Amino acid sequence: MVEKIRRVITGHDENGKSVFIVDGDAAAVKEMASMPGLALTDIWQTGGAPASNAGNADAADRPVVLEPPANGTIFRVVEFPPDSRWRGRADARDAFGSIGADHATDDSSDDPMMHKTATVDYLLVLKGEIWAILDDSEVCLKQGDVMVQRGTNHSWSVRTDEPCLLAAVLVSAEPV
């Protein structure tokens, strides 16, 4: 079952006073059909820099896609299920296609989830542990660890029986 993430978003009323405009479970959630338990929960998105704080529209009220818009950002929580639930049975191309990222997969890798995005990703492990896999090495990240992923070929692996929850800020970047 995908973990529910509470969002609290601020804005301004008609007099310019600060108000809460959202307080509830995030609605922009995409669980991968071909990878049950792998879910992206989008919290907020910006469309450029500097970001606009005008209006009170919900910037996450749109389909979930892997990468932010050009010059934009996405703040999301990613839930990764244990490998035992999906590895060897999932269709990676279908999974990436479902979030508009067919172009990101590395079909030459033995790891079906190896991919590259045109982003800088700031990652924080909220719960559990996960292996970050690169072309020639890997490292285990545990609760509280942070990683900056800079447009590299990468994949993820949860080798325990518990899901891993990551907070991620994806920033649009020039492709390497």
C-alpha positions, -999 to +999 in steps of 0.1 A: +000+000+000+014+034-010+021+057+019-001+088+021+018+121+023+002+151+040+008+184+022+005+218+038+008+246+013+007+284+020-005+312-001-020+347+002-056+359+006-071+389-013-055+413+013-020+398+009-022+380+043-006+346+046-030+317+046-030+279+043-044+269+009-039+232+012-038+208+042-044+172+033-031+141+015-012+147-017-034+138-046-007+138-074+003+101-069+015+077-096+019+041-086+037+022-114+013-004-128+042-027-138+059-022-105+034-023-077+045-004-047+068+020-066+050+054-063+058+090-070+039+115-049+043+150-062+042+178-036+049+209-057+063+220-091+078+252-103+079+262-140+109+284-140+134+305-120+128+326-102+097+307-091+064+325-089+045+327-056+016+345-072-019+331-071-032+301-052-034+274-079-022+240-069+010+235-089+009+197-083-026+194-099-014+178-131-002+143-143+029+129-126+059+129-149+095+120-141+113+152-150+104+189-142+097+214-170+126+233-185+141+256-159+117+242-133+116+219-103+096+191-088+094+183-051+083+147-045+083+117-023+092+084-039+083+051-023+105+022-034+092-014-027+116-042-018+133-057-049+117-090-040+083-076-050+092-066-086+127-073-098+127-098-127+090-093-133+086-056-141+085-040-175+109-010-171+101+005-205+064+005-195+071+020-161+092+049-175+067+054-204+039+058-179+057+089-165+067+104-198+103+092-197+108+065-224+139+085-234+156+081-200+161+044-200+195+028-206+188-002-227+224-013-228+225-019-190+218-052-173+198-033-148+163-027-163+158+004-141+191+021-151+182+056-164+195+092-168+176+124-164+185+160-173+183+170-137+201+177-105+183+157-078+186+165-041+177+133-022+170+126+015+162+091+028+132+095+051+127+059+060+144+026+053+175+021+032+182+020-005+212+012-027+221+039-052+236+021-083+258+038-109+276+024-139+306+011-120+297+012-083+270+014-057+264+027-022+239+020+005+219+051+018+201+049+051+176+071+069+189+106+072+215+102+045+215+126+016+227+123-020+230+147-049+224+130-083+239+151-111+225+139-144+243+105-141+232+071-152+216+055-121+192+030-106+178+020-072+176-012-052+158-020-019+175-052-006+155-053+027+119-065+033+107-029+040+100-001+015+122+030+013+108+065+013+129+092-003+123+130-005+135+144-037+138+178-053+145+175-090+159+206-107+159+209-145+195+208-157+215+208-190+220+172-202+255+158-198 
